[in-house]
Every structure is written in structure tokens, then in C-alpha cells.
Amino acid sequence: MDRRKDLELLIVEDREVMLKIIRRLLVELGFVRIDQAANGCQAVGMIREKRYDLILSDWNMDGMSGFDLLKVVRADPRTHQTPFVLVTAEAKRENILAAKAAGATGYLVKPFKLDVLERTLEGVLAANGFVNLAVA
């Protein structure tokens, strides 16, 4: 996917270690335009200032959860079609269904490997519907 270097990505993650891991994996996959937010509230401000091609957000964060951020993104006509992947340690079926119903484009369960991240993002960016490879 040659266009990876041109895509604008936003990672929303409150745990510094996980943020660094996701960022490193994205760089390994060829993404270079990567912004980061420490929580959902900070992400809302960034999303209002800049157009992103993909948002990856942790679900469980203080202040505003990734699930609530997803609802804000989907409610805004400027961002309602932005691909949005929820990244979480929760593999519960009801969470996956709730994410899909709220408009998530993908669902990724931590921990994950590079190949799972790559296949998830390829599916999401190709607009192949809801992508959930981490839970079979």
C-alpha cells in the first residue's frame, strides 16, 4: 500500500507504553503522518482542527472513552465517514456488537501482532465493512 506515507492518522491512547507500541508498529507498516492524543477530549479538539484519514482509539480512557469519542466523530458531518478503529483489551461479544452499531470501522483486541494490525488497517482503509480479525 504505497499511499500509507500520505495518510494522516490519529492514535488516541492514555497509556504511554501502549501509545509507543502502536506508533512503532504503524511506522513499521509505512505510516509516517501520525498524531497522538492522550484522551478523548484532547482528540476531539485535534479532530476539529485537522482532517484525519484514520483514527485508532483505545476504548477505556478517563474523561471521554474511545466509545464516546466514536459517537462524537460519527455525529459530526465533517468526520462521520472517517475510518475509526477501537483498540481494547475487551474481547466481549457485546462490546464488539456495540462498537459496530455505533459506527466503528474496526475492532482490535490488545495485545495484537503486526500482521493483525496490518490486515485490520488494510480492511478498514479499503472500506470492506466492519473489520474484526483479533477475535475469531
C-alpha positions in Angstrom: 0.0 0.0 0.0 2.1 2.9 -1.3 -0.3 5.6 -0.1 0.4 4.8 3.6 3.0 7.6 3.9 0.4 10.1 2.8 -2.3 9.2 5.2 -3.0 11.3 8.3 -3.5 9.1 11.4 -4.5 9.9 14.9 -3.8 7.5 17.8 -5.9 8.1 21.0 -4.4 6.2 23.9 -3.9 7.2 27.6 -1.2 4.7 28.4 2.2 5.9 27.2 3.6 2.4 26.7 0.8 1.3 24.5 0.9 4.6 22.6 4.6 4.0 21.8 3.9 0.4 20.8 1.1 1.3 18.4 3.1 4.2 16.9 6.1 1.9 16.4 4.0 -0.7 14.6 2.4 1.9 12.4 5.8 3.3 11.4 6.9 -0.3 10.6 3.9 -0.6 8.3 5.0 2.6 6.5 2.7 5.2 8.1 4.6 8.5 8.9 2.0 11.1 9.5 0.9 10.1 13.0 -0.5 12.4 15.6 -1.4 11.3 19.1 -3.8 12.3 21.8 -3.7 11.2 25.4 -7.5 11.1 25.8 -10.8 11.5 24.0 -11.2 15.2 25.0 -7.9 16.1 23.5 -8.7 14.1 20.4 -11.9 16.0 19.8 -10.0 19.3 19.7 -7.5 17.8 17.3 -10.2 16.3 15.0 -11.9 19.7 14.8 -8.6 21.3 13.7 -7.4 18.7 11.2 -8.8 16.1 8.9 -7.6 12.5 9.6 -7.8 9.6 7.3 -7.9 7.1 10.1 -8.5 7.2 13.9 -7.3 4.4 16.2 -8.6 4.9 19.7 -8.4 3.0 23.0 -11.9 2.2 24.4 -11.2 2.7 28.1 -9.8 6.1 29.0 -10.5 8.6 31.7 -12.6 11.7 30.8 -14.0 10.5 27.5 -13.9 6.9 26.4 -13.0 5.9 22.9 -16.6 4.7 22.5 -17.8 8.2 23.4 -15.3 9.7 21.0 -16.6 7.4 18.3 -20.1 8.7 18.8 -18.8 12.3 18.6 -16.9 11.6 15.4 -20.0 9.9 13.8 -22.3 12.8 14.8 -20.1 15.4 13.0 -20.9 15.7 9.3 -17.2 16.5 8.6 -15.9 13.3 10.2 -18.8 10.9 10.1 -17.1 8.7 7.4 -13.6 8.8 8.9 -12.4 5.2 9.4 -12.4 4.5 13.2 -10.8 1.5 14.9 -11.5 0.8 18.6 -8.4 -0.8 20.2 -9.2 -2.5 23.5 -8.4 -5.4 25.8 -12.1 -6.2 25.9 -13.0 -9.2 23.6 -16.6 -9.4 24.8 -19.1 -10.1 22.0 -21.4 -7.4 23.3 -18.6 -4.8 23.1 -17.8 -5.7 19.6 -21.5 -5.5 18.6 -21.9 -2.2 20.4 -18.8 -0.8 18.6 -20.2 -2.0 15.2 -23.6 -0.5 15.9 -22.1 2.8 16.9 -20.2 3.0 13.6 -16.8 1.7 14.3 -15.0 0.6 11.2 -12.8 -1.9 13.0 -12.2 -3.5 16.4 -8.8 -4.6 17.5 -8.1 -6.6 20.7 -4.9 -5.9 22.7 -2.4 -7.4 22.6 -2.1 -7.8 18.8 0.7 -8.6 16.4 1.9 -6.6 13.5 0.2 -8.8 10.9 -3.2 -8.5 12.6 -2.8 -4.7 12.8 -1.8 -4.6 9.1 -4.8 -6.8 8.0 -7.2 -4.8 10.1 -6.0 -1.5 8.7 -6.0 -2.8 5.1 -9.6 -3.9 5.5 -10.6 -0.7 7.2 -8.9 1.6 4.6 -10.3 -0.5 1.7 -13.8 0.1 3.1 -14.6 -3.6 3.4 -17.1 -3.0 6.1 -16.5 -3.8 9.8 -13.2 -5.5 10.4 -12.6 -7.7 13.5 -9.7 -10.0 13.0 -8.4 -10.2 16.5 -11.4 -12.2 17.8 -12.4 -15.3 15.9 
